[in-house]
Amino acid sequence: DQYIWTSTADSTFTVSKDEQGNTLGRGTEIKLFLKEDALEYANQDRLEGLVKRYSEFISFPIYLHKSKTEMVDDDEADDAEADDDEEEDDDEEEDDELSTEDADDEPAKQKEVTSWKWERVNNQPAIWSRAKEDVSKDEYIEFYKSFSKDFSDPLTWTHFRAEGEVEFKSILYIPGKAPFGMYENYYNTKAALKLYVRKVLITDEFDELIPKYLNFIKGVVDSDDLPLNVSREMLQQHKILKVMGKKLVRKILEMLRKLSEAEQAKKKKKSASEDEDDEDDEDDEDNEVVAADYRKFWDAFGKNIKLGVIEDSTNRNK
């Protein structure tokens, strides 16, 4: 048997047997009837934007029935013109040839045609759910550019899974350059972290996960321990977020420490003997790249770290 669940969004619902019988066979069909003040959600661009914002990374595919309007050649109009040309008098044959040539030079008449097709709108893979050994460097960079809308490559990143009291997965990036006017509006700058619950976006405007001086960090945090319908007010009071925040700060500072250690290693190699084998030369080149990244980082975000020494007494020694 097939049943119909009906509700008018007033905290009540009814369940009745479908008089038409088992028309679906399997699965569930959901019909939403919009009120007059919510007709914007019938717009395909609005729907696509909502899906890409909140459900871009969920595993099962989401398709949208999209329309596409394009201009095509009007073949019927071309045939009608050809019939008219055949009816010309024989005495005007030369003029007819000239007019035909002129018609060939003219652009073909076009008409507007609208076509409909199902198009998948959540194509972006959630690479943070995979083991970091299975993700290539190019995938990390492509993912960063897709969610951050930054066209430049990141300096470095860290991909980890936190276990213990709280379990979550995360990828954190250091951008290649500081955003314009970052220090002019330092205390009002929003964190660039996106919080997900089972790959569904909960919020990207949440400042309680990391302190202000680390607001240049961009990335995603995905937790299975938070409820999907959690509100912003509940988030601010949720003890899980405090634990997550401590682990995130520790991972970010560890990422910065590795950049600094690479810089120190490069300086030590410069003072060492120049008699090195080819393998050592290759290692030195790698360290030079990482050290160069550290210098870029300090030039762009050094002020943030200095502010962190003042503001974050808990991690000051790190």
C-alpha positions, 0 to 999 in steps of 0.5 A, spaced: 500 500 500 501 507 499 500 512 504 500 520 503 503 524 509 500 531 509 501 538 513 500 545 512 506 547 516 502 548 523 505 543 527 499 538 525 499 532 519 495 527 517 496 520 514 492 517 509 491 511 504 493 513 497 486 512 493 490 511 486 494 505 489 501 504 489 503 508 483 510 509 485 513 502 486 518 504 490 521 510 494 518 517 496 515 523 492 515 530 496 511 535 493 512 542 496 506 548 495 509 555 496 506 560 499 505 567 495 511 570 499 515 564 498 515 564 490 522 566 489 524 559 491 521 556 485 526 560 481 531 555 478 537 560 480 535 561 487 534 553 488 541 552 485 544 557 489 541 554 495 543 547 494 550 549 492 551 553 498 548 547 503 548 541 500 554 541 495 558 535 498 553 530 500 554 523 497 547 522 494 546 526 487 541 532 487 538 533 480 535 540 478 530 540 472 533 546 468 531 550 462 536 553 457 534 558 452 538 559 446 537 561 439 537 556 433 536 557 425 529 557 423 529 552 417 521 553 416 523 560 414 528 558 410 524 553 406 519 559 405 524 563 402 526 558 397 519 557 395 518 564 393 524 564 389 522 558 385 516 562 383 519 568 379 518 569 372 523 567 367 524 574 364 527 576 371 532 570 371 538 574 372 535 579 377 533 573 381 540 570 381 543 576 384 537 576 389 539 569 391 546 571 392 544 576 396 540 572 401 545 567 401 550 572 404 544 574 409 544 571 416 539 565 417 533 567 421 533 565 428 528 563 433 528 562 440 527 555 443 527 553 450 529 546 452 529 542 459 533 537 462 536 534 469 542 537 471 546 535 477 548 541 481 552 537 487 559 535 483 564 537 488 567 531 492 568 532 500 575 530 499 576 531 507 572 525 508 578 521 504 585 519 507 590 524 506 594 519 502 589 518 497 588 526 495 593 529 491 596 536 491 592 538 485 586 536 488 587 540 495 589 546 491 583 545 486 578 544 492 581 550 496 580 555 490 573 552 489 570 553 496 574 560 498 573 563 491 581 565 491 584 564 484 591 564 487 594 557 490 595 556 498 601 557 501 600 550 505 595 546 508 593 541 514 589 535 513 587 531 519 582 527 523 581 528 530 579 523 535 577 522 542 572 526 546 570 529 539 571 526 532 571 531 526 575 531 520 578 538 517 582 541 512 585 548 514 589 552 509 594 558 509 592 563 503 597 565 499 596 572 500 592 577 505 586 579 503 585 587 502 584 591 508 584 585 513 588 590 519 583 596 517 577 592 520 581 586 524 576 586 530 570 585 525 573 580 520 569 574 520 572 567 520 573 563 514 572 557 516 565 553 514 562 548 519 559 542 516 555 536 520 555 530 516 557 534 509 551 539 510 553 546 511 551 549 518 554 556 518 560 559 515 559 565 519 561 563 526 567 566 530 567 562 536 571 556 533 578 560 532 581 566 535 581 573 532 588 573 530 587 566 526 581 569 522 586 568 516 585 561 516 581 558 511 578 551 511 572 546 512 570 542 519 566 537 519 563 533 525 558 527 526 557 529 533 553 535 532 545 535 530 543 537 523 538 542 526 542 546 531 541 553 531 546 559 532 544 560 539 545 553 541 552 553 537 555 558 541 553 554 548 555 547 545 561 544 549 563 540 543 565 547 539 570 549 545 573 542 544 573 543 537 576 550 537 582 547 542 584 542 537 583 546 531 588 552 534 593 546 536 593 544 529 594 551 526 600 552 530 603 546 529 602 547 521 606 554 522 611 551 527 613 546 521 614 552 516 618 555 521 622 549 522 623 549 515 626 556 515 631 554 520 633 548 517 635 552 510 639 556 514 643 551 518 644 548 511 647 554 508 652 554 514 654 547 512 659 545 507 658 546 500 660 539 498 654 535 498 651 529 493 646 530 488 641 527 493 642 533 498 642 538 493 634 535 492 633 536 499 636 543 499 631 545 494 625 542 497 627 546 503 628 552 500 621 552 497 618 551 504 622 556 507 620 561 501 613 560 503 614 561 510 617 568 508 611 569 504 607 567 510 610 572 515 610 578 510 603 577 509 600 575 516 606 576 521 602 582 524 596 577 526 601 572 530 604 578 534 597 580 536 596 573 538 602 573 542 598 579 546 591 576 546 592 568 546 596 567 553 594 560 553 598 558 547 603 564 547 609 559 548 607 555 542 
